[in-house]
Amino acid sequence: MVESPFDVEIEVGEVIEAESFPEAEKPKMTKLWIDLGDEEIQSAGQLDHHYDAADLVGRQVLCATNLGSVRIAGFKSEALTIGVPSDEGYPVLVSPDDDVSVPLGGTLY
């Protein structure tokens, strides 16, 4: 278990592929394939409430990468994609500003 927020490694990644994940138990799930610069990882989250999967491709996101992995309906999710709840309680992604260049794999500090 993580003792403090800074025990979690949060890195910048770019979504290289995304698709709806209807076979997951939770509704509105999305599968993500994310490029961290030196490796590619997978993540799953309840993102279909606010995002069309095709619109996520090319977007930079923040990912907690050292929490371990879980299997969700046979899909290996290796990172937690960082979001905050909307007024309705559904995830809204946290990402770097669009007009500032941020390297993939860059860590939050």
Solvent accessible surface area in square Angstrom, and as a share of the most:
residue,aa,sasa,rsa
1,M,227,1.01
2,V,56,0.32
3,E,158,0.71
4,S,48,0.31
5,P,103,0.65
6,F,162,0.67
7,D,69,0.36
8,V,33,0.19
9,E,78,0.35
10,I,29,0.15
11,E,19,0.09
12,V,9,0.05
13,G,0,0.00
14,E,57,0.25
15,V,0,0.00
16,I,70,0.36
17,E,85,0.38
18,A,15,0.12
19,E,73,0.33
20,S,59,0.38
21,F,3,0.01
22,P,117,0.73
23,E,106,0.48
24,A,10,0.08
25,E,179,0.80
26,K,126,0.53
27,P,91,0.57
28,K,105,0.45
29,M,12,0.05
30,T,0,0.00
31,K,28,0.12
32,L,1,0.00
33,W,57,0.20
34,I,0,0.00
35,D,35,0.18
36,L,2,0.01
37,G,51,0.49
38,D,131,0.68
39,E,92,0.41
40,E,118,0.53
41,I,14,0.07
42,Q,44,0.20
43,S,0,0.00
44,A,16,0.12
45,G,17,0.16
46,Q,42,0.19
47,L,5,0.03
48,D,37,0.19
49,H,50,0.22
50,H,77,0.35
51,Y,36,0.14
52,D,87,0.45
53,A,13,0.10
54,A,73,0.56
55,D,109,0.56
56,L,1,0.01
57,V,76,0.44
58,G,45,0.43
59,R,76,0.28
60,Q,44,0.19
61,V,0,0.00
62,L,24,0.12
63,C,0,0.00
64,A,1,0.01
65,T,31,0.18
66,N,79,0.40
67,L,83,0.41
68,G,51,0.49
69,S,57,0.37
70,V,91,0.52
71,R,162,0.59
72,I,46,0.24
73,A,61,0.48
74,G,60,0.58
75,F,17,0.07
76,K,79,0.34
77,S,7,0.05
78,E,52,0.23
79,A,9,0.07
80,L,101,0.50
81,T,19,0.11
82,I,38,0.19
83,G,33,0.32
84,V,79,0.45
85,P,101,0.64
86,S,23,0.15
87,D,154,0.80
88,E,116,0.52
89,G,51,0.49
90,Y,83,0.32
91,P,42,0.26
92,V,53,0.30
93,L,10,0.05
94,V,49,0.28
95,S,40,0.26
96,P,28,0.18
97,D,97,0.50
98,D,150,0.78
99,D,132,0.68
100,V,86,0.50
101,S,113,0.73
102,V,39,0.22
103,P,98,0.61
104,L,54,0.27
105,G,22,0.21
106,G,24,0.23
107,T,71,0.41
108,L,100,0.50
109,Y,229,0.87
